[in-house]
Amino acid sequence: MSTDKNSSNYRLWKSRVAAARMAYRDGKLADAERLARRALLDTEQMDDSQFQLAVTLNYVALPCLASGRLSEAESLLTRAERIARSDSAAEYKQLLGSTLRHLSQLRIQQDKSPEAETLLIDAVEALQKALPDSAIELANCLCDMASMYLLRGEAAQAEPLVVEALKIFNSDTLGAGDDLNRAGFIYEACMNCDDEQQLEELFETFATKTQYNVGPRNPNLVRALRLYAEHLKKIGNKERLAQVCEQFSALQSSK
């Protein structure tokens, strides 16, 4: 295959990656992984396709990460990171930022918050060097950082990050989609972090809206469920935590 962007082979690879991305955002993890692995086979036949290979490795890793196959996801993302660091071009900086962001999500699931924070800081730095094309990914990265600080009880540190993310999303609503809704939820959580009733209402509103708009297994909804569950665990609200865990399990088993 050729990496000529006007070639039919390149367009086929690009369409498969786009389909994998859409399936992932819809929570169709098996479909997302199948499409990404097919795109991965395509890249192995291309000449000078390291960039496309690293992009595809990320899309194979995301369903692995979402389904708890952390070792497999780490191997894929580490390989993608090596490629992303091999070139200083803007598109590689954007790729590096995305890969580091996905690695930070892995570290969070491994309960390695300090490592996740370092990865997110490095991701933001890389994405800032790739603006304006990296704007939406940068905003998502800022939201990830805000969520982490909010969970630590550092709402004052989280607020300016999510405010900056909202500015980016509001300037490019076509590219933001459900990411804008997630940022709004995080911002409202920062503003009401000491009001448990308001937090519960915010979460229920966000969850209902997200399920209606993009489906029950959208990654942003799953992230919000995890964030709220960790908060409930931290404050010792066992009854509500059990309800949220049951909701999370239902989403994970839904088709």
C-alpha positions as a printed NumPy array, in Angstrom:
array([[  0.   ,   0.   ,   0.   ],
       [  1.017,   3.6  ,  -0.559],
       [  0.846,   6.415,   1.985],
       [ -0.117,   8.869,  -0.747],
       [ -3.127,  10.644,   0.767],
       [ -4.841,  10.698,  -2.588],
       [ -4.537,   6.947,  -3.065],
       [ -7.49 ,   4.614,  -2.634],
       [ -5.51 ,   2.544,  -0.144],
       [ -4.876,   5.502,   2.111],
       [ -8.522,   6.529,   1.93 ],
       [ -9.535,   2.986,   2.874],
       [ -7.228,   3.043,   5.915],
       [ -8.557,   6.462,   6.918],
       [-12.181,   5.324,   6.6  ],
       [-11.508,   2.286,   8.787],
       [ -9.857,   4.402,  11.463],
       [-12.786,   6.844,  11.357],
       [-15.24 ,   3.962,  11.699],
       [-13.25 ,   2.577,  14.634],
       [-13.348,   5.996,  16.307],
       [-17.116,   6.272,  15.868],
       [-17.689,   2.751,  17.175],
       [-15.562,   3.511,  20.224],
       [-17.446,   6.712,  20.98 ],
       [-20.69 ,   4.765,  20.712],
       [-19.342,   2.237,  23.229],
       [-19.248,  -0.582,  20.646],
       [-15.906,  -1.854,  21.85 ],
       [-15.795,  -5.13 ,  19.914],
       [-16.601,  -3.352,  16.641],
       [-14.072,  -0.606,  17.404],
       [-11.291,  -3.097,  18.067],
       [-12.131,  -5.192,  14.999],
       [-12.044,  -2.154,  12.712],
       [ -8.847,  -0.816,  14.271],
       [ -7.072,  -4.155,  13.952],
       [ -8.086,  -4.323,  10.299],
       [ -6.636,  -0.85 ,   9.816],
       [ -3.513,  -2.025,  11.621],
       [ -3.04 ,  -4.767,   9.041],
       [ -3.373,  -2.142,   6.32 ],
       [ -0.579,   0.001,   7.783],
       [  1.814,  -2.943,   7.905],
       [  1.631,  -3.116,   4.108],
       [  2.322,   0.581,   3.571],
       [  5.656,   2.171,   2.749],
       [  6.82 ,   4.805,   5.227],
       [  3.682,   4.419,   7.348],
       [  5.017,   4.923,  10.876],
       [  2.663,   7.809,  11.597],
       [ -0.391,   5.877,  10.427],
       [  0.814,   2.866,  12.411],
       [  1.04 ,   4.855,  15.647],
       [ -2.379,   6.414,  15.106],
       [ -3.88 ,   2.968,  14.596],
       [ -2.11 ,   1.513,  17.639],
       [ -3.962,   4.102,  19.731],
       [ -7.303,   3.049,  18.289],
       [ -6.561,  -0.611,  18.979],
       [ -5.5  ,   0.27 ,  22.533],
       [ -8.612,   2.253,  23.471],
       [-11.069,  -0.696,  23.446],
       [ -8.472,  -2.751,  25.341],
       [ -8.232,   0.005,  27.94 ],
       [-12.017,   0.334,  28.21 ],
       [-12.46 ,  -3.418,  28.673],
       [ -9.797,  -3.676,  31.383],
       [ -7.068,  -5.359,  29.317],
       [ -4.468,  -3.012,  30.723],
       [ -1.282,  -4.929,  29.884],
       [ -2.291,  -5.208,  26.246],
       [ -3.225,  -1.537,  26.104],
       [  0.074,  -0.533,  27.68 ],
       [  2.097,  -2.502,  25.148],
       [  0.254,  -0.879,  22.241],
       [  0.485,   2.643,  23.646],
       [  4.163,   2.327,  24.551],
       [  4.886,   1.306,  20.963],
       [  2.869,   4.268,  19.688],
       [  4.716,   6.631,  22.049],
       [  8.101,   5.551,  20.69 ],
       [  6.968,   6.355,  17.151],
       [  5.405,   9.679,  18.174],
       [  8.664,  10.794,  19.796],
       [ 10.679,   9.997,  16.65 ],
       [  9.7  ,  13.167,  14.763],
       [  9.311,  16.813,  15.771],
       [  6.662,  17.702,  13.176],
       [  3.39 ,  19.192,  14.454],
       [  1.336,  16.129,  13.519],
       [  3.688,  13.968,  15.578],
       [  3.368,  16.368,  18.528],
       [ -0.402,  15.996,  18.343],
       [ -0.024,  12.233,  18.115],
       [  2.311,  12.26 ,  21.123],
       [ -0.142,  14.319,  23.16 ],
       [ -3.003,  11.937,  22.383],
       [ -0.891,   8.889,  23.189],
       [  0.301,  10.333,  26.501],
       [ -3.29 ,  11.193,  27.38 ],
       [ -4.335,   7.585,  26.758],
       [ -1.384,   6.366,  28.824],
       [ -2.528,   8.647,  31.652],
       [ -5.951,   6.983,  31.568],
       [ -4.159,   3.655,  31.9  ],
       [ -2.192,   4.882,  34.932],
       [ -5.381,   6.172,  36.554],
       [ -6.951,   2.729,  36.19 ],
       [ -3.793,   1.303,  37.765],
       [ -4.21 ,   3.718,  40.723],
       [ -0.987,   5.514,  39.763],
       [ -2.195,   9.086,  40.034],
       [  1.232,  10.796,  40.253],
       [  2.36 ,   9.104,  37.024],
       [ -0.937,  10.017,  35.373],
       [ -0.478,  13.663,  36.35 ],
       [  3.028,  13.765,  34.849],
       [  1.775,  12.21 ,  31.62 ],
       [ -1.075,  14.73 ,  31.361],
       [  1.287,  17.661,  31.913],
       [  3.543,  16.353,  29.141],
       [  0.51 ,  15.744,  26.924],
       [ -0.694,  19.329,  27.337],
       [  2.77 ,  20.619,  26.456],
       [  2.898,  18.501,  23.287],
       [ -0.621,  19.45 ,  22.224],
       [  0.023,  23.153,  22.725],
       [  2.867,  22.862,  20.195],
       [  0.45 ,  21.388,  17.63 ],
       [ -2.254,  24.071,  17.773],
       [ -4.656,  24.822,  16.18 ],
       [ -5.208,  21.296,  14.852],
       [ -4.87 ,  19.781,  18.335],
       [ -7.389,  22.112,  20.029],
       [-10.131,  19.561,  20.776],
       [ -7.661,  16.982,  22.065],
       [ -6.022,  19.667,  24.218],
       [ -9.405,  20.568,  25.71 ],
       [-10.085,  16.914,  26.51 ],
       [ -6.69 ,  16.629,  28.148],
       [ -7.425,  19.675,  30.306],
       [-10.721,  18.04 ,  31.316],
       [ -8.854,  14.881,  32.324],
       [ -6.532,  16.944,  34.516],
       [ -9.457,  18.828,  36.036],
       [-11.223,  15.552,  36.853],
       [ -8.123,  14.238,  38.588],
       [ -7.691,  17.364,  40.698],
       [-11.399,  17.481,  41.503],
       [-11.257,  13.93 ,  42.81 ],
       [ -8.347,  14.922,  45.044],
       [-10.495,  17.688,  46.517],
       [ -8.513,  20.391,  44.697],
       [-11.407,  22.176,  43.015],
       [ -9.537,  25.488,  42.93 ],
       [ -6.836,  23.868,  40.798],
       [ -9.358,  22.056,  38.606],
       [-11.561,  25.064,  37.804],
       [ -9.196,  27.104,  35.573],
       [ -8.352,  24.   ,  33.561],
       [-11.955,  23.182,  32.735],
       [-12.733,  26.854,  32.075],
       [ -9.968,  26.858,  29.463],
       [-11.358,  23.625,  28.01 ],
       [-14.835,  25.161,  27.768],
       [-13.422,  28.149,  25.88 ],
       [-11.874,  25.806,  23.33 ],
       [-15.001,  23.683,  22.973],
       [-17.266,  26.706,  22.626],
       [-15.096,  28.056,  19.822],
       [-15.382,  24.763,  17.91 ],
       [-18.738,  23.225,  18.818],
       [-18.785,  21.148,  15.647],
       [-15.744,  19.24 ,  16.854],
       [-16.718,  19.201,  20.533],
       [-19.96 ,  17.206,  20.619],
       [-20.44 ,  15.237,  23.827],
       [-16.999,  16.396,  25.02 ],
       [-18.522,  19.83 ,  25.6  ],
       [-21.216,  18.278,  27.803],
       [-18.554,  16.465,  29.825],
       [-16.621,  19.703,  30.331],
       [-19.802,  21.421,  31.507],
       [-20.41 ,  18.63 ,  34.008],
       [-16.872,  18.929,  35.411],
       [-17.207,  22.713,  35.698],
       [-20.507,  22.463,  37.577],
       [-18.985,  19.809,  39.838],
       [-16.155,  22.24 ,  40.663],
       [-18.699,  24.918,  41.53 ],
       [-20.761,  22.582,  43.743],
       [-18.115,  20.236,  45.15 ],
       [-19.374,  20.689,  48.745],
       [-23.068,  20.174,  47.966],
       [-23.81 ,  16.449,  47.777],
       [-27.42 ,  16.851,  46.679],
       [-26.436,  19.211,  43.875],
       [-23.635,  16.88 ,  42.776],
       [-26.075,  13.979,  42.559],
       [-28.512,  16.059,  40.499],
       [-25.686,  17.193,  38.204],
       [-24.541,  13.634,  37.652],
       [-28.046,  12.34 ,  36.936],
       [-28.691,  15.172,  34.466],
       [-25.41 ,  14.569,  32.666],
       [-25.886,  10.785,  32.594],
       [-29.421,  11.051,  31.223],
       [-28.437,  13.591,  28.572],
       [-25.393,  11.598,  27.464],
       [-27.273,   8.3  ,  27.265],
       [-29.976,   9.968,  25.168],
       [-27.562,  11.744,  22.83 ],
       [-24.765,   9.215,  22.286],
       [-25.711,   5.977,  24.024],
       [-25.126,   4.282,  27.386],
       [-21.54 ,   3.157,  26.746],
       [-20.07 ,   6.42 ,  25.512],
       [-16.553,   6.8  ,  27.017],
       [-17.375,  10.19 ,  28.53 ],
       [-20.321,   8.715,  30.417],
       [-18.172,   5.853,  31.68 ],
       [-15.514,   8.349,  32.824],
       [-18.14 ,  10.411,  34.643],
       [-19.489,   7.294,  36.349],
       [-16.005,   6.394,  37.53 ],
       [-15.352,   9.927,  38.759],
       [-18.605,  10.077,  40.708],
       [-18.106,   6.572,  42.109],
       [-14.613,   7.459,  43.344],
       [-16.004,  10.592,  44.977],
       [-18.711,   8.586,  46.762],
       [-16.134,   6.058,  47.905],
       [-13.973,   8.866,  49.264],
       [-16.784,  10.386,  51.349],
       [-18.091,   6.993,  52.501],
       [-21.567,   7.105,  50.936],
       [-21.849,   3.325,  50.605],
       [-25.526,   3.192,  49.661],
       [-25.222,   5.621,  46.757],
       [-21.898,   4.041,  45.763],
       [-23.585,   0.644,  45.418],
       [-26.215,   2.194,  43.157],
       [-23.589,   3.838,  40.941],
       [-21.524,   0.63 ,  40.771],
       [-24.64 ,  -1.243,  39.703],
       [-25.269,   1.398,  37.029],
       [-21.667,   1.149,  35.854],
       [-21.877,  -2.658,  35.631],
       [-25.083,  -2.386,  33.629],
       [-23.408,  -0.064,  31.146],
       [-20.416,  -2.362,  30.795],
       [-22.648,  -5.357,  30.022],
       [-25.016,  -3.505,  27.668],
       [-24.864,  -4.139,  23.932]])
